[in-house]
Amino acid sequence: MKRLNLDKKWLPITIWGTFLLISTILLYSAGPYNFCYIEQWQTFIFDSSYINHIGATPGGIANLIAHFLIQFFRFPITGILITALLLSAIFILNVHIFRQWTNTDHHLVPLALMPTISLALLHFNTNYLYAGSLSFVLMMFSIFLQNRITHFRFRFIFSFITCILLFFMAGPIAMLYSMLLLIMEGSRSVKKARIYLLYPLLVILLGYYSLRMGWTGEWKHIIGPDGYFTHRLPAGSIVYLPWGMTICTFIIAYLFRRFRPQKHSAVRTAILLQVLVASAFLYLGSKQYVSKDNEFFKELNYLARNNRWEDIIKRYQEQGRSNVLYHNYLNLALAEQGKLPTDRKAYPAGTQSLFLAGNKTPYISAMLSDIYFSMGHISFAQRYAFEANESSGNFSPKLLQRLVQTSLIYGNDELAQKYIQLLEKTLFYKDWATQHRQYLNSPQRLAEDATLGNLKRCIFPDNRFAGSKGLDDDLKQILDQNPGHKPAKQYLNAIQAIIGTINQ
């Protein structure tokens, strides 16, 4: 008997530990640089106005916690471990809820995998907001506590309070919470459960109040999963997957509670069926929603951000597949190494192999800012950095760094100081920002800096609109000012090779 009790005590820990290990391995194998890429677009600012601005809106607490965690994604393994812990918490809470609610042992463990897998897939969509998964943790924890209350009246009062708290702390997840409570209470007593219809109405009322107050712009962002997706873009069906999957699993758990199989063979068959469905969902979902092309792009981005040019060339050669995004990063690395070819055949997409046309998306704009910064075309580098930062929420640490650099190069010390002050309120970029303070109102120090001083000499005095006479002409102007800037010469030769005007 003691051995049996000991086994039951350690079984949840074993399940949790196994899931944590497997999820860490799977997240790493799917895309080790995915979370580093997420970190580029938002970070945590240790500033009261920033905290009040985000925290005062519905879902603001979850957003603040998300931003706080994302700042640690600067290192590949950190983001993977934090996300694996988050997914493990959702999974184990779901397991406990099903076990307690259905009065079974661990017969529905595989079923609890389904919402967790759907959330894991969402993490590889760059437009998904990390607050969505944190909101799931808060919701599952609230259900876990609510399910432990045996008295209906106390359970109702607790549900009412947590529904309001979830709305203001975590946002739209309160609607899903109210729907799941309705399913659970319906399994206990259909008559008593009718009163729980008030909770979806309560969330809608709170949403209406939020719209009237101007806290959000659309209904779908205040009561639906669209609220956990970048608002400037349509969310698509994937963002509804975790909500739909969670509702389906709770309905299945309800049916299992009501028509629980008594025979051991039937129980084993049910568990086996759950495992097969979860495995198939993981396999098919990863095929559909995790793009190897996107993950390789994120890896190249990470390597470029850390000036690992030789690694970019090596990884491009190892990859075996190619597209214009890969070409852009490869040719950036080759230009930095002084190895950019002058053979037209090396550029299958023409000048698009060197630099894509701007398409107003922050991801392409950020890459173009890197390319133009390398060329020494500071006006374009600043323009695309500003566009990307503004469209992504104005708190991209990488782009704020670029705006500091370009502002200093142009001698706009007041603007540079504004961005430096922001970065000084971050955890991982404050030292970099403080180091760049030395260049404020100090043209001599700036001129002596190996990077900024060299790029300042690339500025050409022509008052025309940049690019109006073609990028090749701009590069000639840059080289007239700074003949020693090799990337500009490399790109100019490549452009001339493509258009067939290179000097023989």
Buried (B, 14 or more C-beta within 10 A) or exposed (E): EEEEEEEEEEEBEEBBEEBBEEBBEBBBEBBBBBBBBBBBBBBBBEBEEBBEEBBEBBBBBBBBBBBBBBBBBBEBEBBBBBBBBBBBBBBBBBBBBBBEBBEBEBBBBBBBBBBBBBBBBBBBBBBBBBBBBBBBBBBBBBBBEBBEBEEBEEBBEBBBEBBBBBBBBBBBBBBBBBBBBBBBBBBEEEEEBEEBEBBBEBBBEBBEEBBEEEBBEEBBBBBBBBBBBBBEEEBEEBBBBBBBBBBEBBBBBBEBBEEBBEEEEEBEEBBEEBBEBBEEBBEEBBEEBBBEEBBBBBBBBBBBBEEBBEBBBEBBEEBEEBEBBBBBBBBBBBBBBEEBBBEBEBBEBEBBBBBBEBEEBBBBBBBBBBBBBBBBBBBBBBBBBBBBBEBBBEBBBBBBBBBBBBBBBBBBBEBBBBBBEBBBBBBBBBEBBEEBBEBBEEEEEBEEBEEBBBBBBBBBEBEEEBEEEEBBBBBBBBBEBBEEBBBBBBBBBBBBBBEEEBEE
